Amino acid sequence: MEYQLMNFNIPTYLLNRLLDLYCRQELKNLEDTKRIQDLIKMQSKPLIYTKPIQEFDQPVSILFDDEYDWEERFKI
């Protein structure tokens, strides 16, 4: 790439303003880029999988009779 040196006169206040605007814009761009990079990092983290819920046995029937006499049932 070729470059050409150019010299010109410009008022100081105008040059200062130009530099100020450029620096502010670049700072804003850097902050935006940082936010985007943070979002990308946050989204690219591996997901942590939890163990699936274990299956449980069927609940005990509410109608269960504690006074049931097993010996009576199997008597001949």
Residue pairs with C-beta under 8 A, 6 or more apart in sequence:
none
